[in-house]
Amino acid sequence: MKPPQDCKTMDETRAEIDRVDRALVELLAERWRYVDRMWEFKRKQQQEASVPWRNREVIEKVRTRAGELGLPPEMAEALWRQIIGWGIQYQDERLQDN
């Protein structure tokens, strides 16, 4: 890992971006496994796929953390709304199949 300020060329910077991208995909895959598990609990408790209060809670936490780390909160919110939307759609399909 090389801090951005230590990158001396575009190739070095691209290599670090690629490293971060790999880590992001790994973390998203890990998150997805929890989303996959969650629908089973929702089925047992006869809950809907979308839980609005939880969606708002997640978005607010993400916005706060993004701001603390210098990431535009609006960008983080937009990304998480997509991630949450995919999760809801996936869980909803599973709940309807069962």
C-alpha positions as CSV (number, residue, x, y, z in Angstrom):
1,M,0.0,0.0,0.0
2,K,1.3,3.4,-1.0
3,P,-0.3,6.6,0.2
4,P,-1.6,8.8,-2.6
5,Q,1.0,11.5,-1.9
6,D,3.8,8.9,-2.4
7,C,2.7,7.9,-5.9
8,K,5.1,9.4,-8.3
9,T,3.5,8.3,-11.6
10,M,0.1,7.6,-13.1
11,D,1.0,3.9,-13.3
12,E,1.7,3.8,-9.6
13,T,-1.5,5.7,-8.9
14,R,-3.5,3.3,-11.1
15,A,-1.9,0.3,-9.4
16,E,-3.2,1.6,-6.0
17,I,-6.6,2.3,-7.5
18,D,-6.7,-1.3,-8.7
19,R,-5.7,-2.5,-5.3
20,V,-8.5,-0.5,-3.6
21,D,-11.0,-1.8,-6.2
22,R,-10.1,-5.4,-5.4
23,A,-10.6,-4.7,-1.7
24,L,-13.9,-3.0,-2.4
25,V,-15.2,-6.0,-4.4
26,E,-14.1,-8.3,-1.6
27,L,-16.0,-6.2,1.0
28,L,-19.1,-6.0,-1.2
29,A,-19.0,-9.7,-1.7
30,E,-18.8,-10.2,2.1
31,R,-21.7,-7.7,2.6
32,W,-23.7,-9.6,-0.1
33,R,-23.4,-12.9,1.9
34,Y,-25.1,-11.2,4.8
35,V,-27.8,-9.8,2.6
36,D,-28.3,-13.3,1.3
37,R,-28.6,-14.6,4.8
38,M,-31.0,-11.9,5.9
39,W,-33.9,-12.9,3.6
40,E,-34.1,-16.2,5.5
41,F,-34.7,-14.4,8.8
42,K,-37.2,-12.1,7.1
43,R,-39.0,-15.2,5.7
44,K,-39.2,-16.8,9.2
45,Q,-40.5,-13.6,10.7
46,Q,-42.8,-12.9,7.8
47,Q,-41.2,-9.5,7.1
48,E,-41.1,-7.6,3.9
49,A,-37.8,-7.3,2.0
50,S,-37.6,-3.5,2.5
51,V,-37.4,-2.2,6.0
52,P,-37.6,1.6,5.6
53,W,-36.4,2.6,9.1
54,R,-33.3,0.3,8.6
55,N,-32.6,1.7,5.1
56,R,-32.7,5.3,6.5
57,E,-30.4,4.2,9.4
58,V,-27.8,2.6,7.1
59,I,-27.8,5.7,4.8
60,E,-27.3,8.1,7.7
61,K,-24.4,6.0,9.1
62,V,-22.8,5.9,5.7
63,R,-23.2,9.6,5.1
64,T,-21.7,10.4,8.5
65,R,-18.8,8.1,8.0
66,A,-18.1,9.3,4.5
67,G,-18.0,12.9,5.7
68,E,-15.6,11.9,8.5
69,L,-13.3,10.4,5.9
70,G,-13.4,13.1,3.3
71,L,-15.7,11.3,0.9
72,P,-18.6,13.4,-0.4
73,P,-21.6,12.2,1.6
74,E,-23.9,12.6,-1.4
75,M,-21.7,10.2,-3.4
76,A,-21.7,7.6,-0.6
77,E,-25.5,8.0,-0.2
78,A,-26.0,7.4,-4.0
79,L,-23.8,4.3,-4.0
80,W,-25.5,2.9,-0.9
81,R,-29.0,3.5,-2.3
82,Q,-28.0,1.4,-5.2
83,I,-26.5,-1.3,-3.0
84,I,-29.6,-1.4,-0.8
85,G,-31.9,-1.4,-3.7
86,W,-30.2,-4.4,-5.2
87,G,-30.4,-6.2,-1.8
88,I,-34.1,-5.4,-1.5
89,Q,-34.8,-6.6,-5.0
90,Y,-32.9,-9.8,-4.4
91,Q,-34.5,-10.5,-1.0
92,D,-38.0,-9.7,-2.4
93,E,-37.5,-12.3,-5.2
94,R,-36.4,-14.9,-2.7
95,L,-39.3,-14.2,-0.4
96,Q,-41.8,-14.5,-3.2
97,D,-40.2,-17.8,-4.4
98,N,-40.6,-19.3,-0.9
